[in-house]
Structures are given as C-alpha cells and as structure tokens.
Amino acid sequence: MKKISVMAAVCALVTGVASADFKPNNPQQMGPSARGGFVGGAETIATVKQVKEMRDDVPVIVQGNIIQRMGGEKYLFEDATDSITVEIDDDDWRGQTVSPSDTVKLYGEVDAGLFKTEIDVDYVEKLN
C-alpha cells in the first residue's frame, strides 16, 4: 500500500510539472511573434494593374478613389493605373463617409474569377 501511495504522489508531481507553463526569464529566448510589437517595414501598396495579375486570395492594399457605386455592395475603385470592382460590406466602412474626391486605402484580398478580378475589401481607411 505504501508503494501505491508513493507512486501516486510521484505521478501527481510529474503531471503537475509537465502541465506547468514554461516562461523563459530572458525575453531573447522568446520568438518575435510571442513578444508582439513592430515587425517589418512599410506597407506595400499595389496598383490596380498589379492586382489584376495576382492570384486568388492574395492579401492586397490599394490606394486611390472610390468613384462610383455599382449596386449592392459593389463599387468602382480607381488609381493612376486602372479601375477595378471592389466589394465593401456595410461594416467594412466603420462609420466613415467617403466621396469620389476622397483618397482611400483599401485592405482586402484578390477575388480572381475566370473572367474578372475584383477586390474583396476587409477595411476602408479614409486618408483625407
């Protein structure tokens, strides 16, 4: 009986140690993503011409003007290189009002179809 009690105590101790969270004392031992903060350089702004050559689901940032509502949640966006249809859900505006004269930055993904490429917008940032 004494052996069983000792074994149970050892198992409980080993299980407790194994499940404890290990946190290194030296922050340098942690990876950069574990600490958070700034990583990398400036945002890469793509042109509409470049977006039209990209594969489906590639994250993109474009800067230009939304010049026209095309119906529903579809809008015509243009920059100095070309124009493209963008889809902006109501909540992606985040309360901002934008006119054709306002410069915006759109964050989203390429939606490359068989015959047409669009941008599915996740966030609209009004710049002026």
Secondary structure per residue as TSV (DSSP state, phi and psi in degrees):
chain	resnum	aa	ss	phi	psi
A	1	M	-	360.0	-36.5
A	2	K	H	-63.9	-37.3
A	3	K	H	-65.4	-39.0
A	4	I	H	-65.3	-41.5
A	5	S	H	-63.7	-42.5
A	6	V	H	-65.3	-44.4
A	7	M	H	-62.8	-40.0
A	8	A	H	-64.5	-41.5
A	9	A	H	-65.3	-42.0
A	10	V	H	-64.4	-43.7
A	11	C	H	-61.9	-42.5
A	12	A	H	-63.8	-40.9
A	13	L	H	-66.0	-45.9
A	14	V	H	-64.2	-42.8
A	15	T	H	-63.5	-42.2
A	16	G	H	-64.0	-42.1
A	17	V	H	-67.6	-41.3
A	18	A	H	-67.3	-32.1
A	19	S	H	-91.1	-5.6
A	20	A	S	-67.9	144.8
A	21	D	-	-75.0	125.7
A	22	F	-	-89.9	123.4
A	23	K	-	-127.5	115.3
A	24	P	-	-66.9	147.0
A	25	N	S	-73.6	-28.0
A	26	N	S	-95.8	116.0
A	27	P	G	-60.4	-21.7
A	28	Q	G	-67.9	-20.6
A	29	Q	G	-76.8	-17.3
A	30	M	S	-85.8	148.5
A	31	G	-	-71.2	162.3
A	32	P	H	-62.9	-31.6
A	33	S	H	-73.9	-22.5
A	34	A	H	-74.5	-28.4
A	35	R	H	-86.2	-27.5
A	36	G	-	79.3	-174.7
A	37	G	S	101.0	-165.7
A	38	F	-	-77.2	132.5
A	39	V	-	-138.6	127.8
A	40	G	S	90.4	-174.7
A	41	G	-	-102.3	-154.8
A	42	A	S	-69.6	160.5
A	43	E	-	-64.1	147.1
A	44	T	-	-99.6	114.8
A	45	I	-	-90.3	124.1
A	46	A	B	-92.2	153.0
A	47	T	-	-90.4	160.2
A	48	V	H	-60.9	-38.6
A	49	K	H	-59.4	-41.7
A	50	Q	H	-67.1	-41.5
A	51	V	H	-58.9	-39.3
A	52	K	T	-66.2	-14.1
A	53	E	T	-101.0	-3.4
A	54	M	S	-84.0	160.7
A	55	R	-	-78.4	165.4
A	56	D	T	-63.0	144.0
A	57	D	T	70.2	12.7
A	58	V	-	-77.4	129.1
A	59	P	E	-67.2	137.1
A	60	V	E	-139.3	157.0
A	61	I	E	-129.5	125.9
A	62	V	E	-124.3	153.5
A	63	Q	E	-132.0	131.2
A	64	G	E	173.0	-139.5
A	65	N	E	-131.1	140.7
A	66	I	E	-88.8	114.4
A	67	I	E	-102.3	-14.9
A	68	Q	E	-163.3	143.1
A	69	R	E	-88.6	132.3
A	70	M	E	-103.6	-3.2
A	71	G	E	118.9	140.3
A	72	G	T	61.9	-127.4
A	73	E	T	-106.3	19.6
A	74	K	E	-101.0	136.7
A	75	Y	E	-136.2	156.8
A	76	L	E	-98.4	122.2
A	77	F	E	-114.3	142.2
A	78	E	E	-140.3	151.0
A	79	D	-	-128.1	-165.7
A	80	A	S	-69.1	-15.0
A	81	T	S	-100.7	-29.3
A	82	D	-	-179.2	-176.5
A	83	S	E	-126.0	158.0
A	84	I	E	-153.6	151.5
A	85	T	E	-80.4	134.9
A	86	V	E	-123.6	147.7
A	87	E	E	-110.9	119.9
A	88	I	E	-123.5	111.1
A	89	D	-	-68.1	154.5
A	90	D	G	-53.6	-41.6
A	91	D	G	-74.2	-14.9
A	92	D	G	-74.9	-15.3
A	93	W	G	-73.5	-26.3
A	94	R	T	51.9	42.7
A	95	G	T	79.7	2.9
A	96	Q	-	-85.6	144.6
A	97	T	-	-107.9	129.1
A	98	V	-	-126.6	137.3
A	99	S	-	-115.2	169.0
A	100	P	T	-59.7	-22.9
A	101	S	T	-84.0	-9.4
A	102	D	S	-84.5	133.8
A	103	T	-	-84.3	133.1
A	104	V	E	-128.7	157.6
A	105	K	E	-116.1	125.8
A	106	L	E	-109.2	129.2
A	107	Y	E	-108.3	128.2
A	108	G	E	-173.0	-155.8
A	109	E	E	-129.8	151.2
A	110	V	E	-71.8	134.1
A	111	D	E	-116.0	85.1
A	112	A	E	-88.6	112.4
A	113	G	-	-97.3	-176.1
A	114	L	S	-65.9	-40.5
A	115	F	S	-116.3	-12.3
A	116	K	-	-148.6	139.7
A	117	T	E	-110.2	135.4
A	118	E	E	-130.6	176.4
A	119	I	E	-120.1	127.1
A	120	D	E	-92.9	107.7
A	121	V	E	-82.9	135.9
A	122	D	E	-101.8	-26.9
A	123	Y	E	-157.2	135.3
A	124	V	E	-109.6	128.5
A	125	E	E	-118.6	115.1
A	126	K	E	-80.3	126.4
A	127	L	-	-95.2	-23.9
A	128	N	-	-138.8	360.0
